[in-house]
Amino acid sequence: MSVIGSTLASSTAATQTAATEARTKLSDNFDTFLSLLTAQLSNQDPLNPVDSAQFTQQLVQYSQVEQQISTNDKLETLLAQSSSAGTASAVSFIGRTAIFSSDVARLQDGAAKWSYDITGATGEARISVRDSTGREVYAENVAAGSGAKTFTWDGEDANGRDLPGGPYSLVITATDADGADVATNISVEEAITGIDFSTAGAATVMTAAGMRSFDSIRSVRS
């Protein structure tokens, strides 16, 4: 929540500062204009007076600028309110479980679990578990088939040694009856532990496996 507060406070302060500077400049320029106008009217040639239409036009322009600044202030207020509502909505996800479109799961308590769909594949599919460096640590062949399936890895490598907890990725290689590669949809289920607003305009979801984008969420449940 401290990140949220600091983000909103910074945005609000910047908006107020910009609006204040704009109003100050407008006021200074208008005062200068009135001084020049008064001096001109006081010293104009009675036989060749200054065209009053020009002054009227400039007064209208100043009025339009002032109205535009006021409109911008109102728009900034609406944007701030919208941002606040979006922030509150994002925070409401904390503590809930979500299905993410991702091939990365966390090995924790001796298990890492993925769901996958290789509809259209025939024969066998090869499943490869890889560590954070991309090195394969475990692999096996599974029967291909349509529909969603799950794969749970016990955290042991090919030699039966327990590997340390942390994020691991899943790579599945499968082909269809013509030998062409089949697209694989992989997802993981994780609890949302927090929301990060440090990246401007792109809040991200915090889970045990790391940071995930909101776009990767397929579904959320309590």
C-alpha positions in Angstrom: 0.0 0.0 0.0 3.0 2.3 0.6 3.9 2.0 -3.1 0.3 2.9 -4.1 0.3 5.9 -1.8 3.6 7.2 -3.1 2.6 6.8 -6.7 -0.7 8.6 -6.3 0.9 11.4 -4.2 3.6 11.9 -6.8 1.1 12.1 -9.6 -1.1 14.5 -7.7 1.8 16.7 -6.8 3.1 16.9 -10.3 -0.4 17.8 -11.6 -1.0 20.5 -9.1 2.5 22.0 -9.7 1.9 22.1 -13.5 -1.5 23.7 -13.1 -0.2 26.3 -10.6 2.7 27.3 -12.8 0.3 27.7 -15.8 -2.1 29.9 -13.8 0.8 32.0 -12.5 2.3 32.6 -16.0 -1.2 33.5 -17.3 -1.8 35.9 -14.5 1.7 37.6 -15.0 1.2 37.9 -18.8 -2.3 39.3 -18.3 -1.1 41.9 -15.8 1.6 42.9 -18.3 -0.9 43.1 -21.1 -3.2 45.4 -19.0 -0.3 47.6 -18.2 0.7 48.0 -21.8 -2.9 48.5 -22.8 -3.4 51.3 -20.3 -0.1 52.9 -21.4 -1.2 52.8 -25.0 -4.7 54.2 -24.3 -3.2 57.0 -22.3 -0.7 58.0 -24.9 -2.5 57.2 -28.2 -3.0 59.8 -30.9 -6.5 61.2 -30.5 -6.6 61.6 -34.3 -5.5 58.0 -34.9 -6.8 55.9 -32.0 -5.8 52.3 -31.6 -8.2 49.8 -33.1 -10.3 48.6 -30.1 -11.1 45.4 -32.0 -7.5 44.2 -31.5 -7.7 44.6 -27.8 -11.0 42.8 -27.7 -9.5 40.0 -29.7 -6.6 39.6 -27.3 -8.8 39.7 -24.3 -10.9 36.9 -25.8 -7.7 34.9 -26.4 -6.6 35.3 -22.8 -10.1 34.2 -21.7 -9.9 31.1 -23.9 -6.5 30.2 -22.5 -7.8 30.6 -18.9 -10.8 28.3 -19.8 -8.4 25.8 -21.3 -6.3 25.7 -18.1 -9.5 25.2 -16.1 -10.6 22.4 -18.4 -7.2 20.7 -18.1 -7.5 20.9 -14.3 -10.8 19.1 -14.4 -9.5 16.5 -16.8 -6.5 15.8 -14.5 -8.9 15.4 -11.6 -10.9 12.9 -13.5 -7.8 11.0 -14.6 -6.6 10.9 -11.0 -9.9 9.5 -9.8 -9.9 6.9 -12.6 -6.3 5.9 -11.6 -7.3 5.6 -8.0 -10.3 3.4 -9.0 -8.0 1.2 -11.1 -5.5 0.9 -8.3 -8.2 -0.2 -5.8 -9.5 -2.8 -8.3 -6.0 -4.2 -8.8 -5.3 -4.4 -5.1 -8.5 -6.4 -4.7 -6.7 -9.3 -6.5 -4.3 -9.7 -3.6 -4.8 -13.0 -1.8 -6.8 -14.6 -4.6 -5.7 -17.5 -6.8 -5.3 -17.0 -10.5 -4.6 -19.1 -13.6 -1.7 -17.5 -15.5 -0.8 -18.1 -19.1 2.9 -18.9 -18.4 5.4 -21.7 -18.7 7.1 -20.8 -15.4 6.1 -22.4 -12.1 7.8 -22.4 -8.7 9.3 -25.6 -7.2 8.1 -25.4 -3.7 7.7 -28.1 -1.0 8.9 -30.7 -3.5 6.5 -30.0 -6.3 5.9 -27.8 -9.3 2.8 -28.1 -11.4 1.7 -27.0 -14.8 -1.4 -27.4 -17.0 -1.0 -27.8 -20.7 -3.0 -28.4 -23.9 -1.5 -30.0 -27.0 -4.7 -30.7 -28.9 -3.9 -32.0 -32.4 -0.7 -33.8 -31.3 -0.2 -37.5 -32.1 2.1 -40.1 -30.7 4.2 -38.9 -27.8 5.1 -35.4 -26.6 8.4 -34.5 -24.9 8.3 -32.6 -21.7 11.4 -30.7 -20.6 11.9 -28.9 -17.3 14.5 -26.2 -17.4 16.1 -24.1 -14.7 16.5 -20.3 -14.7 19.5 -20.5 -17.0 17.6 -22.5 -19.6 19.5 -25.7 -18.7 17.4 -28.9 -19.0 17.2 -30.6 -15.6 14.5 -33.2 -16.3 12.7 -34.7 -19.3 10.2 -37.4 -20.1 7.9 -38.5 -22.9 4.1 -38.4 -22.4 1.2 -39.6 -24.5 -0.2 -36.9 -26.7 -3.9 -36.3 -26.7 -6.6 -33.6 -26.8 -7.8 -31.5 -23.9 -6.2 -30.0 -20.9 -3.7 -32.1 -18.9 -1.5 -31.5 -15.9 2.1 -32.3 -15.3 3.6 -32.3 -11.7 7.3 -32.5 -11.2 8.7 -33.7 -7.9 11.9 -31.6 -8.1 14.3 -34.4 -8.9 16.7 -34.4 -11.8 17.4 -37.3 -14.2 19.7 -38.8 -11.6 17.2 -38.6 -8.7 18.8 -35.7 -7.0 16.7 -33.1 -5.3 17.0 -29.7 -6.9 16.6 -26.4 -5.0 13.3 -24.6 -4.9 12.7 -21.7 -7.3 11.3 -20.9 -10.7 11.4 -23.6 -13.4 10.1 -23.4 -17.0 8.3 -26.1 -18.9 9.0 -26.7 -22.6 6.8 -29.2 -24.5 7.6 -30.5 -28.0 4.8 -32.2 -29.9 3.9 -32.9 -33.6 0.8 -33.7 -35.5 0.1 -36.5 -37.9 2.0 -34.7 -40.6 5.0 -34.2 -38.4 4.4 -30.4 -38.0 5.0 -28.8 -34.6 1.9 -28.3 -32.5 1.4 -25.1 -30.6 1.3 -25.7 -26.8 -0.7 -23.8 -24.3 0.8 -23.9 -20.9 -0.6 -22.3 -17.7 0.1 -22.3 -14.0 -2.0 -21.7 -10.9 -0.7 -19.3 -8.2 -1.8 -17.1 -5.4 -1.4 -13.4 -6.0 0.7 -12.0 -3.1 0.9 -8.3 -4.2 0.6 -5.7 -6.9 3.6 -3.7 -8.1 3.0 -0.1 -9.3 6.7 0.9 -9.7 6.5 0.7 -13.5 4.7 3.7 -14.9 1.4 2.7 -16.6 1.9 -1.0 -16.2 1.0 -2.5 -12.9 2.3 -6.1 -12.4 1.2 -9.0 -10.3 3.5 -10.5 -7.7 3.4 -14.3 -7.1 5.7 -16.9 -5.6 7.3 -17.5 -9.0 8.0 -13.8 -9.6 6.4 -10.9 -11.4 3.6 -11.5 -13.9 1.7 -9.1 -16.2 -2.0 -8.5 -15.8 -2.4 -9.6 -19.4 -1.2 -13.1 -18.5 -4.2 -13.7 -16.2 -6.7 -16.2 -17.6 -9.0 -16.4 -14.7 -9.2 -15.5 -11.0 -11.0 -17.2 -8.1 -11.2 -16.6 -4.4 
